[in-house]
Structures are given as structure tokens and as C-alpha cells.
Amino acid sequence: MKVSFINKLPLNTDATLAFALNNIFADIGRAINALEIQGLDSSGTLIVDSDNGLILRSPNDHYWRVTVNNAGSLVTADLGTTKPSL
């Protein structure tokens, strides 16, 4: 996703960062609402089984599985650069 509006704002200000993050999170929210997600409850909360975790892709195209342990700490597992099958 290209965020071109950031280039038109003054740099290095808290207001600029807040504006940019607000717009980015709004875009993410719209994208999530457009999807049918298994595990999304009626309040809009995404519930992911800890055994399966949540898979994220980093900017360098590396895949990571994120889970949470019983102490509430996030745990990441390197899945490599090949897109995992679902």
C-alpha cells in the first residue's frame, strides 16, 4: 500500500505522525471489514488460536508466526521467505 499523503506533510512532527498513523489504521480497518475472517466475533474482535498463531510478513518478505504464551508474552517463529500454506 502506497501512502502518498505523508510526503505532503511537514516531517518530524508528532501531529504528522499521528495523522499518518490514523489514516494507515483506518485503511487497515477498512481492509479487515471487507474480508470474511474466521474467528471474528460480533464485537469485531479477531480471535486467533494460540496453536496456529497469526502469520505476518515483514518488509523484506520474510514470514513470521506470532503466538502468545501463558504469561502473555508474544513469541515469534521464523517461517522463511516462502509463503506458508493455509
Stockholm file with secondary structure:
# STOCKHOLM 1.0

chainA/1-86         MKVSFINKLPLNTDATLAFALNNIFADIGRAINALEIQGLDSSGTLIVDSDNGLILRSPNDHYWRVTVNNAGSLVTADLGTTKPSL
#=GR chainA/1-86 SS CCCGGGGGSCSSCHHHHHHHHHHHHHHHHHHHHHSCCTTBCTTSCBCCCTTTCEEEECTTSCEEEEEECTTSCEEEEEEESSCCCC
#=GC SS_cons        CCCGGGGGSCSSCHHHHHHHHHHHHHHHHHHHHHSCCTTBCTTSCBCCCTTTCEEEECTTSCEEEEEECTTSCEEEEEEESSCCCC
//
